[in-house]
Amino acid sequence: MKIKTRRKTYDAVMALPKGKHRKPRKPSLLLHTVIRVASMFDLLATQFTYTSEGMEKVGRQPYLILMNHSSFIDLMIVSKIFYPKPYGIVCTSDGFVGKEWLMRFLGCIPTQKFVSDITLIKDMEYMLKEKKASVLMYPEASYSFDGTATALPRKMGVLLKKLGVPVVSITTHGAFARDPLYNCLQKRKVKVSADVKCLLTPEQIKGKTVAELDAILDEAFSFDNFKWQQENGIEITENFRADGLERILYKCPHCGAEGEMEGKGILLTCHHCGKQWELTEKGFLQALTGETEYPHIPDWYAWERSQVRAELESGAYKMEDDVDIGIIVDFKAIYMVGSGRLRHDSQGFTLTGCDGKLQYSQPPLACYGLYADYYWYEKADVICIGNQDALYYCFPKGNTPVAKVRMATEELYKMKKANKKASLVQREVDSPQANTEGL
């Protein structure tokens, strides 16, 4: 799937009228039927099956559907499970570009990933209460990079209490293994299944604190797709299974070099030290010579995260690269406005470009995560930052690993949040002392 693009000057784009907010439409049964029919081929190819638990508690009322996000087949799975019941879909705003009318009739609700969006809650409530349709939401907001859960936003429990409807969870098995994001949209022959569960009833939501609800969601969205493959003996025999693996395993644990890794065929190679690992049919990494540092891919990814954290703590972390810049201000196109320079360090993001006309900064506490993607709409790897005025899609021209930037954003947020909390606590501790001294 591709996205509509137009070339415009920065000034022309920023002068465009911003799209007005529109309330979501009730999903069209006709269009959902078309999707249901079109989905049959992929679902048959994967021999899709699913189990359900506790769905009798839901009844006929609309509910919130929370699903882990693995690949494009996720939408087909939902269509199979819930058709012909109406449901809207919380969708990233770039999904509306060039096809707004279609997305509206499908009941899609646009939102900006990792950007504060107060209207989203109102739109979801409107769909549930006024249109009497369920709402599908991917709380992770992004595809999983390494096959494990992506961090959920804190205080999701506030949303659950606000909506006051049953919560249904969908956990897929095999969807990631069939089409992992790093593998350049090459599909493997893997069976896909899902577990559907009534996670929370309205009564249970009322009786729990926000923290307790967040803990329940964290547990529901705790998974490891590579571990699932290994424990179930799933063999992936395609000879392209390691293609693009350097997108997540960008740093060599043997020599420490970054940006020298290449996944090709069934091998992952460090071109700095020459070491190679084979991605086996059962999802393990095996060094061809010497020690296998991390046979489990998520463990390698976790090690990279620890390295990023160490760089941040020491002050050594910095990413800076030339980028092509696309801007979204409406749903007509992504406007390519030229090139610029993107920088990320302990102070957050800074984007400059368009002959000095574009100057945008985003502090570390702006959001807990980052919208980063591989082979975005078959275009290139992307890093997206921005606010409600405009979204800036930055396509690195160099060798920037977007996975590292995403991890750095997440870890930097945690550090700044912890520092802010510690500062507030210290202020409360110091305050009585200051009051005493003033007596």
Secondary structure, DSSP 8 states (H G I E B T S, - for coil): ----EEE--HHHHHTS------------HHHHHHHHHHHHHHHHHTT-EEEEESGGGTTTS--EEEE---STHHHHHHHHHHTTS-EEEEEEGGGGTT-HHHHHHTTEEEE-TTS--HHHHHHHHHHHHTS--EEEE-TT-S--SSSB-----TTHHHHHHHH-S-EEEEEEESHHHHS-GGGTT-------EEEEEEEE-HHHHHTS-HHHHHHHHHHHT--BHHHHHHHTT-----TTTTTTGGGT--B-TTT--BS-EEEETTEEEETTT--EEEE-TTS-EEESSS--S-SSHHHHHHHHHHHHHHHHHHT---EEEEEEEEEESSSS-EEEEEEEEEEEETTEEEEEETTTTEEEEE-GGG-SS-EEEEEETTTEEEEEEE-SS-EEEEEESS---HHHHHHHHHHHHHHHHHHHHHHHHHHHHHHHHHHHHT-
